[in-house]
């Protein structure tokens, strides 16, 4: 079995899950060979990973000089496997220098190295200097970069050329360009997120404990899909017991917009005489700031909690795999780059009706609509804006936008 695992993982980079496994097994004093068999890698790979990414762990006994250098003596155990103190029994009381392996730090170092390795010049030496010469001569004449590239047939994208200039690879500087120095660099936008304190008791570990203690087998996975940056957004929710997914069009990606949608849905279910909690008793979502208003999602207008909200771990969208997977069906109709600003909720409902009317192999040819209505009834599907589309009329491409008269590009 180990040979099969090794063959499938050969020449594959370590993932964050692999590194989490390494950290956990080091703590339990597993050997490199045992770790290697678990994640399907060679023991030497694990050894190199640990030695390369081990880091200093300070404690109350760590002593430093004025320059910050650690003065504690080296532990002789760090010279051989496992090279770190993760599983050492003496760790809480040890006065020696401590080195540990942390998966999060190792993954961060790996991603930084990967990003750095992919930057640079993608041309050979002769081609680059020929491109540099053509650009320099054109700039001396006051020509714009696009004009030079089209005239000289430079084999690189315009963005790549500007990146070379900005990084200083070329024999001329940005100040020599007629317009480039006039534009300020864009400030990186800090994405909103759910505060750590608000997630207390609602983390993914708490979610797992909750479903185990209450014998829960299905729930709702929630996410958002963006179109044009700064434009309208789709709030998507998927029922894991049927793969039934519906969407709500939001004017923006904010907590207020999400809260208003929940208020509207609750009112529709109340008007129909259907308890909201019968469909939305448990919701799992990510850490986006649009989901930060917990009370607005969990409670009704009377202040009664009708549903329970839990969050995935940061950067772990794989913990809500069904909604992520079903987004591929949505992207068949609304590909990345599509503009949602011209959409109306009625059109969104039709799009999701086609998605839910697609026959699924996992249900032996049944559709998500059929599975959902069998469990919750057609009235619930109607409240969510979804209707049945005859199999012969289902459209699962951008052609549906043309049929609906939607301009999204």
C-alpha positions in Angstrom: 0.0 0.0 0.0 2.8 2.4 0.9 4.4 1.9 -2.6 1.1 2.9 -4.2 0.9 6.1 -2.1 4.5 6.9 -2.8 4.1 6.6 -6.5 1.1 8.9 -6.6 2.8 11.5 -4.5 6.2 11.4 -6.3 7.6 14.8 -7.3 4.6 16.5 -5.6 5.3 19.5 -3.3 4.3 19.2 0.3 0.8 20.7 1.0 -0.3 22.6 4.1 -2.2 19.5 5.2 1.1 17.5 4.8 2.9 20.0 7.0 0.1 19.9 9.6 0.5 16.1 9.7 4.2 16.4 10.1 3.8 18.8 13.0 1.2 16.6 14.8 3.3 13.4 14.3 6.4 15.1 15.6 4.5 16.0 18.7 3.5 12.4 19.2 7.2 11.4 18.7 6.7 9.5 15.4 9.8 8.8 13.4 10.5 10.3 10.0 9.8 6.9 8.4 6.3 6.7 10.0 5.5 10.3 8.9 6.8 9.5 5.4 4.5 6.5 5.1 1.5 8.5 6.3 1.8 11.3 3.8 3.3 9.2 1.0 6.8 10.8 0.9 10.3 9.6 1.3 11.8 9.9 4.8 14.6 12.1 3.5 12.0 14.6 2.3 10.6 14.8 5.8 14.1 15.2 7.3 15.0 18.0 4.9 11.6 19.7 5.5 12.0 19.7 9.3 15.7 20.9 9.2 15.0 23.6 6.7 12.0 25.1 8.5 12.7 24.6 12.2 12.7 27.8 14.1 13.6 29.1 17.6 11.0 28.8 20.3 11.6 31.2 23.1 10.4 30.6 26.7 11.0 32.0 30.2 14.5 30.6 30.3 15.6 32.0 26.9 18.5 34.4 27.4 19.7 36.9 24.8 22.6 39.4 24.6 22.2 43.1 23.6 22.2 42.1 19.9 19.3 39.6 20.4 21.5 36.5 19.9 20.4 33.5 22.1 22.9 32.6 24.8 21.3 29.3 25.9 23.4 26.2 25.2 22.6 24.0 22.3 20.8 20.7 23.1 22.8 17.7 21.9 19.5 16.0 20.8 19.1 18.6 18.1 22.0 17.2 16.1 20.1 14.1 15.1 16.6 13.0 14.2 14.1 14.5 14.8 16.2 17.7 15.0 13.4 19.6 16.9 11.8 19.7 20.3 8.2 19.2 19.3 7.8 15.9 21.0 10.4 16.3 23.8 9.0 15.4 27.3 11.4 17.9 28.9 10.3 20.8 26.7 8.3 22.8 29.4 11.3 22.7 31.8 14.3 22.8 29.5 16.8 25.6 29.9 18.6 24.8 26.6 18.0 26.4 23.2 14.7 25.2 21.8 14.0 24.6 18.1 10.5 23.6 16.9 8.8 22.8 13.6 5.6 24.8 12.9 3.4 23.9 9.9 2.0 27.4 9.5 5.5 29.1 9.4 6.9 26.3 7.1 4.0 26.8 4.6 4.5 30.6 4.7 8.2 30.2 3.9 7.4 27.7 1.1 4.9 30.1 -0.5 7.3 33.0 -0.3 10.0 30.9 -2.0 7.6 29.7 -4.7 6.5 33.2 -5.4 10.1 34.5 -5.6 11.1 31.7 -7.9 8.4 32.6 -10.3 9.5 36.2 -10.7 12.3 37.3 -12.9 12.9 37.3 -16.7 11.2 34.6 -18.7 13.4 35.2 -21.8 16.8 34.0 -22.7 19.7 36.4 -22.5 19.8 37.3 -26.2 16.1 37.7 -26.5 15.9 39.9 -23.4 18.6 42.3 -24.5 17.1 42.5 -28.0 13.7 43.4 -26.4 15.5 45.9 -24.1 17.1 47.6 -27.2 13.8 47.9 -29.1 12.1 49.4 -26.1 14.9 51.8 -25.3 15.1 53.1 -28.9 11.3 53.6 -29.1 11.2 55.4 -25.8 13.9 57.8 -27.0 11.5 58.8 -29.7 8.7 59.4 -27.2 6.7 56.3 -28.2 4.4 54.6 -25.8 5.1 51.0 -24.7 2.0 49.6 -26.5 3.0 51.3 -29.7 6.6 49.9 -29.5 5.4 46.4 -28.8 3.0 46.4 -31.7 5.5 47.8 -34.1 8.4 45.6 -33.1 6.3 42.5 -32.4 7.9 42.0 -29.0 7.1 38.5 -27.6 5.9 39.4 -24.2 2.8 40.8 -22.6 2.4 44.4 -21.9 2.1 43.7 -18.1 5.3 41.7 -18.3 7.2 44.6 -19.9 6.0 47.0 -17.3 7.0 44.6 -14.5 10.5 44.3 -16.0 10.8 48.1 -16.1 9.4 48.6 -12.6 11.8 45.9 -11.1 14.8 47.6 -12.8 15.7 44.8 -15.2 15.9 47.2 -18.2 18.6 49.6 -19.2 16.1 52.5 -18.7 14.0 53.7 -15.8 10.3 54.4 -15.3 11.1 58.2 -15.2 12.0 58.0 -18.9 8.5 56.9 -19.8 6.0 59.7 -20.6 3.2 58.5 -18.3 4.3 55.7 -16.0 5.6 58.0 -13.3 2.3 59.8 -13.1 0.5 56.9 -11.6 0.7 55.9 -8.0 0.9 52.3 -7.0 -2.3 50.8 -5.8 -2.6 50.3 -2.1 -3.2 46.6 -1.3 -6.8 46.3 0.0 -7.0 44.6 3.4 -9.8 42.1 3.1 -12.4 42.1 5.9 -12.6 39.0 8.1 -14.5 37.7 11.0 -12.8 38.7 14.3 -11.2 35.9 16.2 -13.2 36.6 19.4 -16.5 36.4 17.5 -15.6 32.8 16.4 -15.1 31.5 19.9 -17.3 28.4 20.1 -17.9 28.6 16.4 -14.6 27.3 14.9 -14.5 24.2 12.7 -13.4 22.0 15.6 -16.5 23.2 17.5 -18.6 22.4 14.4 -17.2 18.8 14.3 -18.0 18.3 18.0 -21.5 19.7 17.5 -22.5 17.4 14.6 -20.9 14.4 16.4 -22.7 15.1 19.7 -26.1 15.8 18.0 -25.7 13.0 15.3 -26.2 15.6 12.5 -25.5 14.3 9.0 -26.3 17.4 6.8 -26.1 21.1 6.9 -25.9 24.2 4.7 -22.6 25.4 3.3 -22.5 29.2 2.5 -20.1 31.2 0.4 -20.0 34.3 -1.9 -19.0 34.5 -5.5 -17.7 37.9 -6.9 -18.1 39.3 -10.3 -16.5 42.7 -11.0 -14.4 43.9 -8.1 -16.5 46.4 -6.2 -19.7 45.4 -8.0 -22.6 43.0 -7.2 -21.9 39.7 -5.4 -23.7 36.4 -5.3 -24.4 34.8 -1.9 -24.6 31.1 -2.5 -26.0 28.4 -0.1 -25.9 24.6 -0.7 -27.8 21.9 1.1 -25.3 19.0 1.6 -28.0 16.3 1.6 -29.1 17.1 -1.9 -26.4 19.3 -3.5 -29.3 21.8 -4.0 -27.8 25.3 -4.4 -29.5 28.7 -4.6 -28.1 32.2 -4.8 -29.0 35.7 -3.7 -27.8 38.8 -5.5 -26.1 41.3 -3.1 -25.4 44.9 -4.0 -22.0 44.6 -2.3 -19.9 42.2 -0.2 -20.8 43.4 3.2 -22.2 42.0 6.4 -25.3 44.3 6.1 -26.1 42.9 2.7 -25.9 39.3 3.9 -28.0 40.1 7.0 -30.7 41.8 4.9 -31.0 38.6 2.8 -31.5 36.5 5.9 -34.2 38.8 7.1 -36.0 38.5 3.7 -35.7 34.7 3.6 -37.0 34.4 7.2 -40.0 36.5 6.3 -40.8 34.4 3.2 -40.6 31.2 5.2 -42.8 32.7 8.0 -45.4 33.9 5.4 -45.5 30.3 3.9 -45.9 28.8 7.4 -42.6 26.9 7.2 -40.2 27.1 10.1 -37.0 28.6 9.0 -35.0 26.3 11.2 -36.4 23.3 9.4 -34.1 24.1 6.4 -31.4 26.3 8.0 -30.7 24.7 11.4 -26.9 24.6 10.8 -24.7 26.7 8.5 -21.0 26.4 7.8 -19.1 29.2 6.0 -15.7 30.8 5.7 -14.1 33.8 7.5 -15.2 36.5 5.1 -16.2 39.8 6.7 -19.6 39.6 5.0 -20.5 36.8 7.5 -19.4 38.7 10.6 -22.9 39.7 11.8 -23.6 36.4 13.7 -26.8 37.5 15.4 -28.2 38.8 12.1 -27.7 35.3 10.6 -28.6 33.2 13.6 -31.5 35.1 15.2 -35.0 36.2 14.0 -36.5 39.6 14.6 -37.8 38.5 18.0 -34.3 37.6 19.2 -34.8 33.9 19.0 -31.9 31.8 17.7 -33.1 29.7 14.8 -29.9 28.5 13.4 -26.3 27.8 14.4 -23.4 29.4 12.5 -19.9 27.9 12.3 -16.7 28.9 10.5 -14.1 26.9 8.6 -10.5 27.3 9.6 -8.7 30.2 7.8 -7.5 29.3 4.3 -9.3 26.0 4.4 -12.0 26.2 1.8 -11.7 22.4 1.5 -13.7 22.1 4.7 -16.8 23.1 2.8 -16.1 21.2 -0.4 -19.6 20.7 -1.7 -20.4 24.4 -2.3 -16.9 25.0 -3.7 -17.4 22.1 -6.1 -20.8 23.3 -7.2 -19.4 26.7 -7.9 -17.9 25.1 -11.0 -21.4 24.5 -12.4 -22.2 28.2 -11.7 -18.9 29.2 -13.4 -19.9 27.3 -16.5 -22.6 29.9 -17.0 -21.0 32.9 -15.2 -17.2 32.4 -15.8 -14.6 34.4 -13.8 -14.5 37.9 -15.2 -18.2 38.1 -15.7 -19.9 41.2 -14.5 -22.9 40.7 -12.2 -24.0 44.3 -12.2 -26.5 43.7 -15.0 -28.1 40.7 -13.3 -31.5 40.8 -11.6 -32.6 38.3 -8.9 -35.2 36.8 -11.3 -32.4 36.0 -13.8 -30.2 34.6 -10.9 -33.1 32.3 -9.9 -33.4 31.0 -13.5 -29.6 30.3 -13.6 -29.7 28.3 -10.4 -32.9 26.5 -11.6 -30.9 25.2 -14.6 -28.0 24.2 -12.3 -30.4 22.3 -10.0 -32.1 20.6 -12.9 -28.8 19.0 -14.1 -28.8 15.3 -13.6 -26.2 14.1 -11.1 -24.3 10.9 -11.2 -24.0 10.9 -7.4 -27.8 10.6 -7.3 -28.0 8.0 -10.0 -29.4 10.4 -12.6 -31.7 12.3 -10.2 -31.4 16.1 -10.1 -30.6 18.3 -7.0 -34.1 19.8 -7.4 -35.7 16.3 -7.2 -33.6 15.4 -4.1 -34.4 18.7 -2.3 -38.1 18.7 -3.0 -38.3 15.1 -1.9 -36.9 16.1 1.5 -38.3 19.7 2.0 -41.2 19.9 -0.5 -41.8 22.1 -3.6 -43.0 25.0 -1.5 -39.5 25.4 0.1 -37.9 25.4 -3.4 -40.4 28.0 -4.6 -39.5 30.3 -1.7 -35.9 30.0 -2.6 -36.7 31.0 -6.2 -35.9 27.6 -7.8 -38.2 25.8 -10.2 -37.8 22.6 -12.2 -36.4 22.9 -15.8 -37.3 20.1 -18.2 -34.2 18.0 -18.9 -34.3 18.7 -22.6 -34.3 22.5 -21.9 -31.4 22.6 -19.5 -28.6 24.9 -20.6 -25.3 24.7 -18.7 -23.1 27.2 -20.7 -22.8 31.0 -21.2 -25.5 30.6 -23.9 -28.0 30.8 -21.1 -27.0 34.4 -20.6 -27.8 35.2 -24.2 -31.2 33.5 -23.8 -31.9 35.6 -20.7 -30.7 38.8 -22.5 -28.0 39.4 -19.9 -24.8 41.3 -20.8 -22.1 40.1 -18.5 -18.9 40.7 -20.4 
